[in-house]
Amino acid sequence: MEMKNIDYAKLVVAIINEYESDRAESGRKEIRKGMKYVLDKYKSEHDKEIIDEMLMTFTGWNLETLIQKSEMISDDEIEEE
């Protein structure tokens, strides 16, 4: 796949559509699984900087802030697997 001809406006719509199209719960599971994999595998300071940059790009928050926010989530908000 050639990466230089990506229509990023369409890419973001595709990502949101896939997430919203009856996949909210499976999306959560996929993100949880993916984040665990990434954080278990990539541990160097350079890797952490890249992870932070990606999270900042997609959410506006770095990993440390997102972890702090996650600590405020009640167990009632977590869907049973």
N, C-alpha and C positions, 0 to 999 in steps of 0.2 A: 504494500500500500504506500502510495506517495503521500508524504505528510505536508508538502508545501502548498497543496491546493485545498486545504480544509476550509470549509465555510463554518467559522466558529459560531455564528449566529444560529445556523441550523443545527450544529452539534449540540449547543446548549438546549435547544428545544427538544431534540431527540432524547437527551439525558433526562430532562424534566418529564417528558411524556412517558418514558419507560418507568421512571420512578412512580409517577402518579397513576399509571394505568393498572390499577388493581395490584400493585406490587409494593405498597408502602411497607407491609410487614416483611415480605421476602427481601425488600430493599434494606430494611434494618438489619436483618440477619446477614445479608451479603456484606454490608458495610462493617458490621461487627467482626465478621470472619476476616475480611480484608484488612481491617485495622490491626487486629491481633497478629496476622501474618506479617504485615509490614513492620510493626513495632518489635516483634520477636526477631525478625531477620536483620533489620537495619538498625544498628546500635551505635555506630560511630558518630562523633560530633558533626561531621560533614553530612552524614545521612539524616541526622535530626534536623539540620538546617533545611535540607531539601524537603523533608516531611512538613516542617513548619511553613515553608513557602507554598507548598501545595494546599495545605489546609487554609492558609491565609487567602489564597486565590479563590478557593471554593466557598469558604465560610466567612472570611473576614477576621477569623480568630486563629491564634497559634495553638499548638497542642496543649501547652500548659494551661492556657485559659479555658480551652474546651474541657480539659480534665476537671478544672475547678467548677465549671458550669455543670458537669456531669454529676458532681458530688451533691448538687442541689436537686437532682431528679429523685422523686419519690419512687419507692418500689411499686406503687400502684400504677405508675406510668410505664412500667416495663411489661411488655407482652410476654405471656408464658410461651415457651417453645413447644 
